[in-house]
Amino acid sequence: MIGFIAKKAVSAMIMPLSIGLILGIVSIGYLYKNRIKRAKFFLIISVVWISIVSYPPFAYGVMKPLESRYSKLTDIPKNVKYILLLGGDKRCRAWEAVRLYQNIPDAKIITSGYSAGSKDLGAEATARFLIHFGGVKKEDIILQQEPTDTAQEAIEIKKRLKDKPFFLVTSAYHMPRAMEIFKKEGLSPIPAPTDYKVLDSKYIYLHVPKGKYLLITEQAWHEYLGLLWLKLKS
């Protein structure tokens, strides 16, 4: 658990918004020391940086390569009976698991995710959502509550399913890293990406920076850092 918290803390420090805020803090430091020119320089860099990472074309530009790696699953193999729904935004991801469940006889959905002590998070919360809103039978849901990240999910699913095939449901931007992690465990998941963030719009360059685009940049940034870390470890 300590390692998990430390990893999250370090990751948070090198995210786009954090970088912009750090630059702003540096500016305040120079202003406090009455070094006006340097204070202005870092303040300008901070404002420009936050504006860029919040600008829709930039956000979509860094997100699209991740979401384009795997296509939406249209040809659903009926002989694959397990659906692993990775933890995260259940309201966006869960519907893909429901779609697969409704098209596969005798399917089982494995809900994952660490609850962190909250009833609204984790595998159990996702299971309740699937039952109440997706019409999934309680007996067709398997809870996987212990893993705190995708790497641990892969280890646990290997113990549970051995070499059985399964559908991997997660956000399209997270799918490239998730697939690499699962393949490193010797598994062969069938990617079922969902929760796409990039929308087609010919007027995208006319949009102004907004928080929702900053979030998209941060989501993509997090994945690129994760992919880099996987390469460094291999």
N, C-alpha and C positions, 0 to 999 in steps of 0.2 A: 504493500500500500504506500509506503514512503517513497519508493521508486516511482510509482504512478503519479503521486502528487508532485514530485520533483520534476518529472518529465513535463507535466502540464504547466508548471510554473515557468520553466525555461522556454517552452513553446510560446507561452503567452507574451514573454518579453521580446520576442523577435517577430511578432505579428505586425502587419502594416500599421494599424492604429497605434500600437505601442511604440513603434519606431517614430511616428509623427509626434506623439506626446513626449517622448524622450528628447527629441530635438527641441520641442517647446520648452521643456524644463531646462535644457542647456542654455537656451536663450535667456530665460529668467535669471539663471545663475550669472551670466555675463552682465545682465542689466543690474543685478544687485552689486556687482563689482564695479559698476559704472563704466564698463567697456561697451559703449553704445554700438560701435560698428559691428563687433562680433555678435552682439545681441540681435541687431537687426538682421544680420546674415542668417543666423540659425532660426529666427522667427519666420523669415521669408521661406526658407527651405522647408520648415515645418508645415506652413500653410499650403505651399505648392504640393508637397508630398501627399498630404491628406486629401487635397483636391483631386490629384491624379488618381489615387487608389479608390476614390469614391465616384469616379467618372465612368458612366456606363460602358463606353467602348473599351476602356482599359479592363474593367471587371469582366466583361464578356470575352475579351481577348485572351485573358489568362485562364478563364474557365472552360472555354470551348474545346481545347485540345484534350482535356480530361473527359469531358462528356461525350466526345466523338469516338473514343477508343472502342466502346462496345455499343452495339445497336440494341434497340428495344427488342425483347424476345417476342416473336410472332408465331414461330413454329414450336409448339409446346409438346415435348415428348411425353406421352402418356404413361410410359413405364417407369418414370422417375417419380418417387412417392414422397420425397422429403423436400421441404421448402425452408431454408434458413433465412429468417428475417433479422438482419443485423440491427442492433440497438441504434437508437437515434431518434429522428423525428418520425414518430409512429404515424402521425396524421398524414404525412406525405408518402412514406414508404409502405405502410401497411396495405394500401389498396392494391399494390402490385401482387403482394402475397395472397390477398383475397382472390384476385383475378386468376392466379395460377391454381389456387385451391378449388375454385369453382369449375375449372376445366380438367381436373385430374381426379379420377376415381380413387377413393381411399387415401387421399393425400394427408400428410401430417405437416403442420407448421411448427417450426422450432423458433420460439421467441427468445431473443438474447438481450443482454444489457444489464449492467450493474445498477442497482437502485439508489445507491448512496444514501440509504435511509429514507428516501422519499417514496410515497405511495403513487406519485404521478410519473415516476421514472422506472426504467428497467423492464425486464422480461415480463413480470407479473402485470404491470400497467398496460403493456402492449397486448397481452393476452386478453385482458378485460376489454380493451378497445376492439379487438378482433371478434369477440363474442357478441358484444352489444351492438356494434355498428356494421360488422362484416358478415354476421350470420355464421361464423365458424363454430363448430361444435367444441365444447370444452374438452371432450376426450380426444380430439384431434390436435390438441396443442401440447407441445412439449416445452417446458421451461428450462432455460439455460441461464442461470442467474449470477454465477460467480465471476465470469470473465469481465475485466475492466477495460479491455481494448481488443482490437481486431486480431492481434497476434494470439492472445489467449483464447479468443473465440475459435481460431483455427485448431489449436491444440485440443480444445474440448470437443469440437465436432469430430475430430479424428478418433478420439476415444469412443465417442457415441456411435458413429456411423461406420467406422473402419474404412473400407474402400467403396461403400455404397455411394452412388451418384446423388447429387442434390442440387436444387436451384439456390443460387445465392442472390438474395434481394437486398439491395442497398442503393443509396443515391448514386446517380450516374457519375458524378465527379469523384466519388469515393471508390468506385468499382476498380479502376486500374490498380490502386494500391492494395485493395482487398484481394484481388485475384493473385497478385504477386505473393502476398503473405500465405494464402491458402495453397498455392502451388509449391511453395517452399516446404510445406508440410507433406508433400506428396499427394495432395488431393486434386481432384479434377472437377471443380464446381462448374455449373452451367450459369453464366452470368445473366441476370434479369434486372438490368438497371432501371431506375425510376427516379422521380423527384428531380427533373431537369430544371436548371436555373436559367439557361440562355434562351431568350425568346427572339424570334426573327422580327426585326423592325428596321425599315429603311430610314427612319427618323431618329435612330439611336444617338447619332452625333449631336442632335439638337437638345438632348436631355441634359439637365444640370446634375452636378454631383449630389448624391443622396446617400443616406445611411444604408438603405437596402442594397445598394451597389457596393458599398464598402464591405458589407457582410459577405457578398459573393466573392469579392477579392480575397477576403480573409479565409473563406472556405477553401478556395483554390490554393492559396498560399500554404495553408496547413497540409494539403495533400502533397504539394511539391516538396515540402520539407520532409514529409514522411517517406516519399519515394527516394529522396536523397539519402536519408538515414538507412533505408534498406540496402542501397548500393554500397554505402560505406561499411555496413556490417557484413556484406557478402564477400 
